[in-house]
Amino acid sequence: MGLIDTHTHLESFQRKGELPAVLTRAREAGVEAMITIGTSTDDWALYRETAEALAGFVQALLEDAVKLTPKAVLVIDGTAVKDAVSGAAATLPDDAEDVVNNNRMRGALQAVQASMKLLSPELAVRQAAVAELAKGGVDEAQLPLLDKAVEAEPDEALKATLGRLRASVLVASADAAKRLAAVRELSVSAEPTIKALLQERLGSESDAEVKGALMSAIGQIESRLAWGERLGVVFTGVSLGSILLLVALGLAITYGLMGVINMAHGELMMIGAYATYVVQNLFRAHAPGAFDHYLWLAVPASFLAAALVGAVLERTVLRWLYGRPLETLLATWGISLVLMQGVRSLFGAQNVPVENPAWLSGGIAVLPNLTLPYNRIAIIGFAFAVLAGVALLIARTRLGLFVRGVTQNRRMAACVGIHTARIDTYAFSLGAGIAGLAGCALSQVGNVGPDLGQSYIVDSFMVVVLGGVGQLAGTVYAALGLGVLNKFLEGWAGAVLAKIMVLVFIVVFIQKRPQGLFAMKGRSAEA
């Protein structure tokens, strides 16, 4: 049935005078007999065998590997010459002519080739064939093949897909009953392409009952697609929130615990991103076979690079400015300009590309209109892993105990033997290193440039203030909440108005609750 379809599909070109002579001669030489055997038998194995034979001939046509003689059709396979029908070895005569297909014929041959792959015993091949047919379109001449494929398909999911593909053809049938049945079958879909197909058909439908069914089916599909869009907004918001969380975690230490208004925090994140870029280039130049593993070295490298710069800044500039917030703000803003110009001098003013490893490329198709990229899923997991590490460090280690002690009462901490200046350096370096980790993560979702940190510094300060100064739990809730809220508002009011509305919300919230979502527990002698 399916191969007769193939024959009919190609024969339609012959009637229009567009079929190359090779198909006529091949059919006369025995290909038609092969097609007839494949379509008249109930032996599915023989059916597939004849399909494979014809598929080889169609592929040879597409590759311009077919020659014509007055008596035979020959296929060139490398240096070997074979008879197209018998497969026997042959010699290439001097009077053999090349076969040249026009674009219309090539399109028909490609459609035939995809159709015949539906007969493959391999599930992956059949799935690829269905995807190719859906992409290129199916006409009514291929319906018999789809009917047989639906009947014989053992995989239920692929069978349902084939049924929808068949219905997408019947929706334009001349028979109103067939159109109605096809619309009802397509109404269970959740694919944007099916919705577009039904909308296109709605404009030309004359039958009232079919038109009503079309409107109902479009409404059902739109409701399913709306769920995909909502889930996509939530995922994008959580992804943005995880990035804000990474950026704000370091700031929660330097600003929340140490009281330093560090306007160069974004540039420390930029240093982490450029450290990732350098590691990537080293792997590409010296270990290209291990390129997909460069991130395992880039993560500690970005942390150490940013932490080292942070330690130098703290020991040379910031140690003299504790307790003087305005001077600290101005000094760190000037440092941010110096760092940006230094990066421009070393790497250039243009953005540099950081390539995803193979295991972070692609995504998970949850719904037809919702794909979750692997790189953003990895960033969400990475952000929470860093959060867990910081929480354990602050709550369960000696360094964390000293940091909390110095934060609550610096003079008393010094009296009991804590080297407060050293703890300040450690804490600031930790916050800077976490900013470097944020830069490493951001390098996986966009290009790296000197202005990378400027896009996140204001948002990260808002996260820390909204969550509660010095409160890691508040930082988590504020980052994820602002990320999701921002994405929902973007879809409703646009990106610019969304930013303004979020800022107004935070200002009003801080007016009502100055301590943020979570107030600092305990007391401070300096308070």
N, C-alpha and C positions, 0 to 999 in steps of 0.2 A: 504493500500500500504506500509506504513512505517513499520507496525508490521510484515507483511509478509517478509519484508526486514530483520527484526530482526530474524525471524525464519530461513530464508535462511542463514543469516550470521552465526548463531549458528550451523545450520545443516551442513555447510561446514566442521566444526570440527568433526562432527559425521562420515562423509565419510572418514576422515583421521584417524578415530579411536581415536580421542582426546576428544570427547564429553563425559562428565560424564553421567552415566546411568540415573541420576536424570532427565535430560532434556527429554530423551526419554520417561521415565515413566510419567513425568508430561504432556507431549504432548499427550500420549495415554490416560491419565486420564481426559483430557478435555482442557488443555491449548491451544492445536491446534485449537479447536473449538472457543475459546475466540479470538485467533488471527484472525481467518477467519471472525468472526463477525466484528471485528474492521476494517478489510481491505475491506470488501465487501460492507459496508454501506456508504451512502453519509451523514449520520447523524454525523456531526463533534463532537457534544457533546458525543455521544456514542463511537466514535473513541477515544476521550480523556479518557473516562471512562475505556475502555478496556486497554488503554495504562498505566493508573495508576495502574490497577490490575497487569499487567505484570511487571511494574516497581518495585512493592513491592516484587515480586518473585525474580527478578534479584538482588535486594538489599539483600534479605535473603541469596542468593547464595554467594554473596560477603562477607557476614558476617559469613559464615560457620554455618548458622542457619537452614539448611535443612537436614532432615533425610529421609532415604528410608526404606520402607517395601516392601514385595512382592506385596502388593495390593494398596499402596497409597504413596503419597509424602507429607510429613508433614513439616510445618514451625514452628520453635520454636520462640515465641515472649515473651521474659522474662521467666516467669514461665508458660505461656499458650502455648498450642499446637493447631495448626490449620491445617485443610486440605488445601493444596496448591491451589486446584481448587475451592472448594465451599466456603472456608473461615469458615466452621463450626468447632466448638470445637471438639477436638479429644483427645485420650489418646495415650501416647507414649509406644508402645510395647517393650518388651525386645529384640526382634530381629531387631530393627531399626538400620540402618547403617549410619555412618557419610558420608557426601559428602566432598571430598577433591579436590579442583581445582588446576591445575597447573598454572604457571605464564602466559602462553599463553591464557589459558581460562579466567583468571581474566582480562587480557587486553581486550579480546573480550566482556566480560560482562560489563566492564566499558564503552567501546565504545557504546554498546547498551543502557546503562543507559543514557549516554549523549544525544544520538539520541532521545530517548523517551521524554526527557525534552523539546524538540522543540514543543511538543504538549500542553505544559502547558498554561493555560489562563493568567498567570502572565508574564508581559513583562520582569521583572528582571530575572525570572527563565529561560526564553527563551534566553535572552542575555548571561547569564552564560553558558547555554548549547552550544551556538554557539562558545563562547570563548574556552570552553573545547574541542569541536570538532576540532577547528582550531589548538589548541595546540597539540592534540593527533594524528591528521591526519584522513582523511576520505578516504574510499575506494569505488569502484564502486558499491558494494552491497548496500551502503547507499544512492545512487543517487535517487531512487524512493521516499525515505523519504524526502530528500532535495527538490525534485520537489514539493511535496505536501506542505511542509513547506513554500517554496517560494510563492506558489499560495495562501496560506491562511494567510500569515503574514500581519497584518494590519499596522505595523510600517515600514515606508519607509526606514529609516536608517538601521534597522535590515534586512529588505528585501534585500537591496543592499549588505549587508555583506554576507547573505546567498547565493546570486547569485554569489559572488566572490568565496565563499567556494565551490560551485558547479562547477564553472569554473576551480578551481584549481585541481579538480579531472578529468574533461574532457580534460585538457591539455595533459594528457597522454593516451587519448583514442586511440584505433586502427583505428578509422575513422578520416581521415585527415580533413574533413569538420568540425567535432566537435572540433578538436584541434584548427583549425583556428578561429572558433567562440569563443572558450574559451580564446584564446590569446587576441583577440580584446576586450573581456569583461574585462580581467585583465589589459589591458593597461591603464585604467583610475585609477588604484590603485596608492597609494603612500606609500605602506607598504614595508619595507625591506624584509620581508619573501616572498612576492610575487616576488620581484626582484630575490631573491635567487632561487626560484622555477623555474622561467623562464630561468635563466642562466643554471641551471642544465638540463633543458629540451633541451636547445639550443645545448648542446654537443651531444645529441643522436638523434636529429631531422634529418630526411632524406628528407622530402618534402621541395622543394625550396620555395614555397609560404609561408608555415608555418614558415620556418626558417627566411624569411624576416620579417614576422609579429612579430616573437619573438624578433628580433634585434630592430625593431622599438618600440615595447612595452617596452623593457628594457631601451632604450634611454629616452622614455617619463617618466618612473618611476624615472630614475636617475635624470632628471631635476627637478622633484618635490621634491625628497629627498634632492637635493642640496639646495633648499630654506629652508628646515627644518634645515640643517646643518648651513647655513648662519645665520638664526635667532637664532639658538642655540649659535653660537659664539658671536653674539651681546648681547644676554641675559647674557651669562657668563661674557662678558666684562663689562656690566653695573653692574652685581653683584660684580665683583672684584672692579670696580670703586667705588661702594657704600661703600665697606669695607675700601678702601683707603681714601674715603671722611671722614668716621667716625674717622679713625686714624689721618688724617691730620687736622681735625677741631681743635682738642685740640692743635696740634702743631702750627697751624696758630695763636693761641692766645699766647702761651708761647714763640714761636720764632718770629712770624710775628709781634705781637703787643708789646711784652716785650723785644725782642732781645736776649732771653736766648736760647743758643744751648743746648737743653736738650736731652742728649743721653740716659737718663733713661725713655724716654717717652714710649718706647715699654714695659718696665717693669711695668709702671703704667697701661697699657692696660692688662698685664698679671694679675695684682692684681684684676682688674675688672672681669676677667674670673674666677679666683679662688673664688672670692666672689659669683659668680653665682653657682659654684660647691658646695660651702658650703650651700647656701640656698637650692639647690636641695636636698642635703643629709638631711637637717633639715626637709623638707617637706616629704621626703620618710620615715624618722624615726618617725615623730610625727603627720603628717597629710597626710597619703597615699591617702586618698580619694580625697584630694584637690591637688594632685600632678600636674595635668595639668594646674594649675594656679600659679605655683611657679615663673614663669617669671615676673609676675606683682610685686612681691616683690624683685626679683633678680635685676631688672633694677635699682631701687633707691639704693639698697644695693651696687651694683657695682659702681655706681656714688659716693656714700658717702665714700666707702672704699678707692677708688683711690684719691678722693679729699682730704681726711684726710691725707693720706701719702704725697700728693703734698704740703699741707699746712706745714707739719712738715719739709719737705725738704727745702721749701722756707725760713722758719723762722730760720732754724738752719745752713744752708749752703749757699744757693744761694743769700741771701740778702747781703752777704759780697762780692759777686763776680760780681755785675752788672757793665757793662762797660768793663769787662775783658773776652772777648769771649774764649780765649784759656784755661784760668783757669776754666771757666765754663764747657767747653767741657770735660776736663780731670776729673773734680770733678763729673759730672753727669755720666760719663762712669764708674768711680769707684763705684758710688752709684748703678748703674745698676747691677754690679757684686755682690754687697752685697745683693740686693733684690732677685736676682736669687738664691743665695746660701741660703738665708733665707727661700725661698719657698721650696727648696729641703729639707731643714731640717724639715720643718713642714709637707709637703705633700709627700715627696719622690721624687726621680729623674725621676720616670716613669710618662708618661702621665696619666691623670685621665679622665674618660669618663663623659661627660655631655649629658644627654638624652633629646631629643626633646619632648615637650608636644605632646599629640595626635593631637592637632589642627595644629601643625607645621609639622606633618609627612605626607608623600605622596606628590602629586603634581598634576598639571593640565596638561592633555595630550592635547596639542594644535594641534600637528601633530603626525602621527605614529612614527616618529623618533625625536620628540621634546616634552619633558616633563619639565614643569617649576616647580621646587620644591617649596613647600610652605615656607620652612625656608629661602630660598634665596629671595623670593618675600617679605617676612616679613622684611628681613634685608634692602632691597632697600627702602621700605616704612619707616622703622625706621630711616635710615640715613637721609632721607629728612625731617622727623619730627624733628630730632635733629638739622638739619641745620636751619629750620625755627625758632626753639626756640632760637638758638644762635644769629641768625640775629636780632630777636626782642629784645633780651637782650642787644645786643651791640648798636642797633639803637634807642631803645625806652625807656630804663630804666635809672634811675639815675646812677646805677653802670656802665652801658655801656658808659654813658656820661663821667664819671670820668675816665674810662679806656682809652677812646679816648683822653681825655684831657692830661692825664699823658703821653700817647704815643707820642703825638705831641709836648708837651713842659712841661717836668717834673718840671722845676723851676717855671714857671709861674703858673702851677697847684698848687704847694705848696704855692705860694704867695697868691692865692685866697682862701686858707683854706682847700684844699683837702689833706687828710692824705695819702700821696703817698705810704708810706710803707704798710699801710693797703690795699690799692688798689692793690699793687703788690701781696700781699698774696691772695686776693680774685681772681684776674685774673689768677694766677698760679694754684690755687685750681680748678677754673673752667676748665682750660685746662686739668688738670689731671683727673678731673671727667669725662670729655668727652672721654678721653682715656679709662677710666674704662667702659663707655658705649660701646665703640668699642670692648673691651674684652668680654663683655656680649654677644654682637652680634656674635663675632667669635666663642664663645663656642657652638653655635648652628649648626655650619658647620664643626666642627672638634674637635679632642681631645685637651685638655688643658694641657700644660706642661710648665716647667720653661723657655724654649727657645721660647715661643710663640711670644714674642715681637720682637725678632731678625729678623723675616721674613718680617717685615713690616716697620721697622724704616727708612731704606734707601729710600724705595719707598715713604714713607710719607714726608720725607725731599724734595725729588724731586718734589712732588706735590706742596708743599708750595712755593718752589723757582720758579717753572714753572708758577704757577698761579699768582705770584706777592706777595711779602712779605706784610702781613697784610691785604690781600684782600680776603674776603670770597667768592665772586663771582668767582674770579680766581681759588680758591681752588676747587670749584665745577667743573668748566670746565676742569681743569687739571686732577682731579681724574678720572672723567668719560672718558675723552679722553685717558689718559694713560691706563686705564683698558681695553677699547675696542681695542686700538692699540696693546697692549701687547698680547691679545688673538688672534687677527688676525695674528700677526707675529709668534706666537707659532705654529699655524696651518701650516704656510708656511716654517718656518726655524727651528722650535724646541724651547724648553723652554730656553735653555742656550743662543743661538744666539739671541733670542727675547729680553732677558734682556740686552745684550750688545748693540743691535741696538737701544733700547729705551734710554739707557744711552748716547750713541753717539748723538742721536737726541737732547736730553736735553742740552748736552754740547754745541752743535753747536747753538742751539736756544738761550741759555743764552749769548753766545758770540755776537750774533747779537742784542739781546734785553735783556740787563742785568736786567731791571726792571720787567721782566716776562710779562705774558699776560696783566695784569692790573697794571699800575703804581700807587704808592701811591699819592693821591691827597692832596694838602695843602703843608705846609712847617713846618719844625722843626727847632727850635733854635739851636739844636745840629748838624744839617746837615751842 
